[in-house]
């Protein structure tokens, strides 16, 4: 064992309340995101004091192993930490730098906080952690919905913005994007260059169900019933490619939980930040509405 590795083990023990783990195998079954991030930061500190590149690599590798084992559900952090282990880098100093970048990225993911630009509708749950698949439950809410036509997202957005401006409705987040179901989709219906599921509508959510008046033409105001969804929180912009990738992850999750849940509708996204927010601070969710796999059983 390199001399500095003992300090990593001791630091890990302090964070998780263990006696004195000597390896990552001693890590508890679960860690909070904050605790996993602290394990990685201590690894960065210890590696920064080490001189030999090989020693740095081993310190960071062990910290990454402990954090990944303690927080395996954070798929983005785990994938970032897996990268250097699969790296073709042969030079020790290059590999040490790759590990440093990967661990730093994982810390950013685990410590990510949403940039709050507007309030949530009444009764809405807090957004899920970045990089983790969770189940969210939503109350009845009122929304203003605009169909996406030839003008695309911008046309729908401008109709919605005009609606809330003229009605004196305060902006909330998230903005909801609905997508067409895949079933029965005509051959060639996807537009050239389109990489993900086809967008069909954009919705702004009212603060509560007492605001506004139901109905409308260009913008339809409607109440949406209670809903349970399996969702994946992501950072950045909800491009077609990223929505498609996230949909694949969620479909894999549903397949592995087929005895508990099934999708009850097509994929949708919830977008929490404006285009002007810094890219690394933007947050969105990709999700499927779900219901119990067996009718009559609650989706808990």
LINRA-V794040 format. One record per pair of residues at least 4 apart in sequence whose ideal C-beta (glycine too) atoms are under 7 Angstrom apart, sorted by the first residue. I is the first residue (numbers start at 1). GAP is how many residues later the second one is. D is the distance in Angstrom with one decimal. If there is no record, write none. Layout:
I&GAP&D, I&GAP&D
//
This chain:
1&4&4.8, 1&5&6.7, 2&53&4.6, 2&56&5.6, 2&57&6.9, 4&4&6.8, 4&42&4.8, 4&45&6.6, 4&46&5.2, 4&51&6.4, 4&55&5.6, 5&4&6.5, 5&53&6.6, 5&54&6.1, 5&57&6.3, 6&4&6.3, 7&4&6.1, 7&39&5.4, 8&4&6.3, 8&34&6.3, 8&35&5.8, 8&38&5.2, 8&51&5.8, 8&54&6.0, 8&55&5.9, 9&4&6.5, 9&12&5.6, 9&13&5.6, 10&4&6.6, 11&4&6.5, 11&31&4.1, 12&4&6.3, 12&9&6.0, 12&27&5.6, 12&54&5.6, 13&5&4.7, 13&6&6.6, 13&7&5.4, 13&8&5.6, 15&20&5.3, 15&23&5.1, 15&24&6.0, 16&12&5.5, 16&15&6.5, 16&19&6.2, 18&8&6.2, 18&10&6.9, 21&5&3.0, 21&6&6.8, 22&4&6.5, 24&38&5.9, 24&41&3.9, 24&42&4.1, 24&45&5.7, 27&39&4.9, 27&42&4.6, 27&43&4.9, 28&42&6.3, 30&40&6.3, 31&4&4.3, 31&5&4.4, 31&39&3.2, 31&40&5.0, 32&4&7.0, 33&4&6.3, 33&38&6.4, 33&41&6.8, 33&77&4.6, 33&96&6.1, 34&4&6.4, 35&4&6.7, 35&35&6.9, 36&4&6.8, 36&31&4.4, 36&34&5.3, 36&35&4.0, 36&74&5.5, 37&4&6.3, 37&70&5.1, 37&73&3.9, 37&74&5.1, 38&4&6.3, 39&4&6.6, 39&24&5.6, 39&27&5.2, 39&28&4.7, 39&31&7.0, 40&4&6.5, 40&23&5.4, 40&24&7.0, 40&27&5.1, 40&63&5.1, 40&66&5.7, 40&67&5.0, 41&4&6.5, 41&66&5.9, 42&4&6.4, 42&21&6.8, 43&4&6.1, 43&16&5.7, 43&17&5.3, 43&20&2.6, 43&60&6.2, 44&4&6.2, 44&56&6.9, 44&59&5.7, 44&60&6.9, 45&4&7.0, 46&4&6.7, 46&13&5.0, 47&9&4.3, 47&12&4.5, 47&13&5.1, 47&53&6.8, 50&5&4.2, 50&6&4.9, 50&9&6.1, 51&4&7.0, 53&4&6.4, 53&39&3.7, 53&40&4.5, 53&43&4.2, 54&4&6.5, 54&38&5.2, 55&4&6.4, 56&4&6.3, 56&40&4.2, 57&4&5.9, 57&35&6.7, 57&38&5.5, 57&39&5.0, 57&42&5.6, 58&4&6.4, 59&4&6.5, 60&4&6.1, 60&39&4.0, 60&40&6.6, 60&43&5.3, 61&4&6.3, 61&38&6.6, 62&4&6.5, 63&4&6.3, 63&40&6.7, 64&4&6.0, 64&17&4.0, 64&39&6.1, 65&4&6.2, 66&4&6.1, 67&4&6.1, 67&14&6.7, 67&39&6.8, 68&4&6.3, 68&10&4.9, 68&13&5.3, 71&6&6.6, 72&6&6.1, 73&59&5.2, 74&4&6.1, 74&35&6.8, 74&36&6.5, 74&55&7.0, 74&57&4.6, 74&58&5.2, 75&4&6.0, 75&56&5.8, 76&4&6.4, 76&33&5.0, 76&54&6.7, 76&55&3.2, 77&4&6.4, 77&29&4.3, 77&32&4.6, 77&33&5.5, 77&54&5.8, 78&4&6.2, 80&22&5.2, 80&25&4.6, 80&26&4.6, 80&29&6.6, 81&21&5.7, 81&22&6.9, 81&25&5.1, 82&4&6.3, 83&4&6.4, 83&19&5.1, 84&11&6.5, 84&14&4.4, 84&15&4.5, 84&18&5.0, 87&8&6.4, 87&11&5.3, 89&5&4.4, 89&6&4.5, 89&9&5.7, 91&4&6.7, 92&4&6.2, 93&4&6.6, 94&4&6.4, 95&4&6.5, 96&4&6.5, 97&4&6.5, 98&4&6.3, 99&4&6.1, 100&4&6.3, 101&4&6.3, 102&4&6.5, 103&4&6.5, 104&4&6.7, 105&4&6.6, 106&4&6.3, 107&4&5.9, 108&4&6.4, 109&21&5.7, 109&22&5.2, 112&18&4.2, 112&123&6.4, 114&13&5.8, 114&158&5.9, 114&169&4.7, 115&158&5.8, 115&162&5.4, 115&166&4.1, 117&56&6.6, 117&156&5.9, 117&157&5.9, 117&160&6.7, 118&53&5.0, 118&54&5.3, 118&55&4.5, 119&53&5.6, 119&88&7.0, 120&4&4.1, 120&52&6.4, 120&53&6.6, 121&20&5.0, 121&51&5.4, 121&84&4.8, 121&85&6.6, 121&86&5.7, 121&87&6.8, 122&85&6.2, 122&86&4.6, 123&16&4.0, 124&14&6.5, 125&11&5.3, 125&12&6.5, 125&13&7.0, 127&106&6.1, 127&145&6.3, 127&156&6.4, 127&158&6.5, 128&4&6.1, 128&6&4.3, 128&8&6.4, 128&103&5.6, 128&105&4.4, 128&157&6.7, 129&104&5.9, 130&103&4.9, 130&104&7.0, 130&105&5.6, 130&153&6.9, 131&102&6.6, 132&101&6.4, 133&97&6.4, 133&99&5.1, 133&117&6.8, 133&120&5.2, 134&97&6.1, 135&93&6.5, 135&95&5.5, 136&93&5.3, 136&95&5.2, 137&91&5.2, 138&88&6.6, 138&89&4.8, 139&87&6.0, 140&69&6.3, 140&83&6.0, 140&84&6.8, 140&85&5.8, 140&86&5.8, 141&64&5.7, 141&68&6.7, 141&83&5.5, 142&64&4.0, 142&67&4.6, 142&69&6.5, 142&70&6.5, 142&79&6.7, 142&81&5.3, 143&33&6.8, 143&60&4.3, 143&61&6.6, 143&62&5.0, 143&63&6.6, 143&79&6.2, 143&81&5.8, 144&16&5.7, 144&19&5.4, 144&20&6.8, 144&59&6.4, 144&60&4.9, 144&75&5.1, 144&77&5.2, 145&56&5.3, 145&58&4.5, 145&74&6.9, 145&75&4.9, 145&77&6.3, 146&10&4.1, 146&13&4.5, 146&14&5.1, 146&55&6.6, 146&56&5.5, 146&72&6.9, 146&73&5.3, 147&9&7.0, 147&53&6.8, 147&54&5.3, 148&4&6.3, 148&5&6.5, 148&8&4.9, 148&51&5.0, 148&52&5.9, 148&53&5.9, 148&54&6.2, 149&6&6.1, 151&4&2.5, 153&4&6.0, 153&46&6.9, 153&49&6.6, 154&4&6.3, 155&4&6.6, 156&4&6.3, 156&46&4.1, 157&4&6.0, 157&45&6.3, 158&4&6.2, 159&4&6.4, 159&59&5.4, 159&60&5.6, 160&4&6.6, 160&42&6.3, 160&44&4.8, 160&59&6.2, 161&4&6.1, 162&4&6.1, 163&4&6.0, 163&56&4.3, 164&5&4.0, 164&7&6.4, 164&40&5.9, 167&45&6.1, 169&37&6.2, 169&42&6.1, 169&43&6.3, 170&37&6.0, 172&33&5.2, 172&35&5.6, 173&99&4.7, 174&96&3.7, 174&97&5.4, 174&98&5.0, 175&27&6.5, 175&29&6.2, 175&96&4.6, 176&27&4.2, 176&29&6.7, 176&92&6.3, 176&94&5.7, 177&22&5.8, 177&25&5.7, 177&91&6.2, 177&92&4.5, 177&94&6.7, 178&22&5.3, 178&23&4.4, 178&90&5.2, 179&18&4.1, 179&19&6.2, 179&20&5.8, 179&21&6.3, 179&87&5.2, 179&88&5.2, 179&89&6.1, 180&5&6.6, 180&17&6.6, 180&18&4.4, 180&20&5.0, 180&86&6.4, 181&85&4.2, 185&4&5.5, 190&4&4.9, 190&8&6.4, 194&4&6.9, 194&46&6.1, 195&45&4.2, 195&46&4.7, 195&49&6.0, 196&44&3.3, 196&45&6.3, 196&47&4.5, 196&48&3.9, 197&46&6.6, 197&47&6.8, 197&50&6.7, 197&70&5.7, 206&5&4.6, 206&6&5.9, 207&4&6.0, 209&14&5.9, 212&9&5.3, 213&8&6.4, 214&7&5.2, 214&8&6.3, 214&9&6.9, 215&6&6.1, 216&4&4.8, 216&5&5.2, 227&62&5.5, 228&62&5.6, 228&71&4.7, 229&58&4.2, 229&59&6.3, 229&60&5.2, 229&61&6.1, 230&20&6.0, 230&23&6.3, 230&24&6.8, 230&31&6.8, 230&57&6.2, 230&58&5.5, 230&60&5.2, 231&54&4.7, 231&55&6.9, 231&56&3.6, 232&14&5.1, 232&17&6.0, 232&18&5.9, 232&53&6.6, 232&54&5.3, 233&50&6.5, 233&52&5.4, 234&8&6.6, 234&12&6.2, 234&50&5.7, 234&52&6.7, 235&45&6.5, 235&47&6.4, 235&48&6.1, 236&43&5.6, 236&46&5.5, 237&42&6.8, 237&45&6.2, 238&4&6.2, 238&5&5.8, 238&31&5.1, 238&33&5.8, 238&46&4.4, 239&4&7.0, 240&4&6.3, 241&4&6.4, 242&4&6.3, 243&4&6.2, 243&26&6.0, 243&43&5.5, 244&4&6.8, 245&4&6.9, 246&4&6.3, 246&40&3.7, 247&4&6.2, 247&20&4.9, 247&39&6.3, 248&4&6.5, 249&4&6.6, 250&4&6.4, 250&36&6.6, 250&38&5.5, 251&4&6.4, 252&4&6.5, 253&4&6.3, 254&4&6.7, 254&7&6.3, 254&8&6.9, 254&9&6.0, 254&34&6.8, 257&4&5.3, 258&35&6.3, 259&34&5.8, 260&33&5.6, 261&29&4.5, 261&31&6.7, 261&32&5.7, 261&38&6.3, 262&28&6.7, 262&29&6.2, 262&31&5.2, 263&25&4.5, 263&26&6.8, 263&27&6.0, 264&25&4.6, 264&26&5.8, 264&27&4.2, 265&24&4.0, 267&19&6.4, 267&21&5.7, 268&19&6.0, 269&15&5.7, 269&16&6.5, 269&17&5.4, 270&14&6.4, 270&15&4.4, 270&17&6.9, 271&13&4.7, 272&11&4.7, 272&12&6.3, 273&4&3.9, 273&8&6.8, 273&9&4.4, 273&10&6.1, 277&4&5.2, 277&5&5.1, 290&9&6.0, 291&8&5.8, 292&5&4.1, 292&6&6.5, 292&7&4.8
//
